[in-house]
């Protein structure tokens, strides 16, 4: 029991004790009980007629004292001293009873109030405990949320640092743009001084001057080979693909000839994009099988070596007919004087800025390379040059501006090792490396329009870029 309840219990216990004392002691004091009273050493029984008598006494459930009193007959003398004393005691008892009744009511009221307060205090205590628990939970939750927010913000620190750097760069860019705007404004004002017709004429004059300058450029000398760029992966290990160096800028047809023998099918594509996607536009069935992979398309016609012969064939794609054929005198064929990789590559047909060429070997030149310039219509040999480079030692070769460039191998580590100029009839050893990415080149030809080398590299159709050195002609040059 809580302390307020203990105090209340003590009050009620005290009230019960007072009631018991009054019920038991009061009659004895006034001589109104049924027991004997000692008077002059004599016991005298007082009958009810002689005075007041307490008949019975008890406690009610609330602890109050209840007395039953038998009043004396009315014929007693009212002035009797005992009666007067009794009346006084009776008044006192009545006053005390009333006081006890008031006290009891107050006590009961206070007790109910205390019980109510105790219930409320218990409820408040539970609420305070819940609030304390909730506060801890909320604090933990809020702390965790703050920690998660901090964890999310931490990666932003380097970003903010980068923003600082970017802000500096943006400031610099703004300054540069401001300066550039000033320059452009000046240029705009200067251009505004001329009308459109005058500007157009200036452009035409500039274009004419550039064309005149290009005409003065001599054929270039090979300085560098870069790449390759892989265009497509298709076909067997050996083959040829090409475009026409004399075709117009809008004509970008591609021709594709797979394998080096036992084939007569030529596939045509309208563009490089169609070639890559495999969108074939036309197929040609040649009248003869070809030998090797060293064919060339020149001015709308295909030039190739007829299988098991030294005969050169000119075939027109437009008419689908053979326009010319001629035997290349003394030229070895059918793997007598091939390149190092074999494949019936005895006769190599090629074209450059000057015209159509045939590169081969003869017994008369001890198996060394012979260069012949051909008439593109009749296939007649216009002029020949004998070199000292053995055909079987060459990996591949190609012509640029009348100069033959020979590679030392068709495998890894290949480079342009030897060159022969038909203009000066002289040769030199060179050292121009290039990347043989797929380790087996079976076709390498120069295209003057594209300024690129077309190659068939182990089933890969690739392109190499070339860097040429040009010399401008002077009035004294013939």
Buried (B, 14 or more C-beta within 10 A) or exposed (E): EEEBEEEBEEBBEEBBEBBBEBBEEBBEEBBBBEEEBEEEEEEEEBEBEBBBBBBEBEEEEEBBBEBEBBEBEEEBEEEEEBBEBBEEBBEEBEEBBEEBEEBBEEBEEBBEEBEEEBEEEEEEEEEEEEEEEEEEEEEEEEEEEEEEEEEEEEEEEEEEEEEEEEEEEEEEEEEEEEEEEEEEEEEEEEEEEEEEEEEEEEEEEEEEEEEEEEEEEEBBBBEEBEBBEEBBEBBEBBBBBBBBBBBEEEEBBBBBBBBBBEBEEBBBBBBBEBBBEEEEEEEBEBEBBBBBBBBBBBBBBBBBBBBEBBBBBBBBBEEEEBBBBBEBEEBBBBBBBBBBBBBBBBBBBBBBBBBBBBBBBBEEBEBBBBBBBBEBEEBEBEEBBBBEBBBBBBBBBBBBBBBBBBBBBBBEEBBBBBBBBBEEEEBEEBEBEBBBBBEBBBBBBBBBBBBBBBBBBBBBBBBBBBEBEEEEEEEEEE
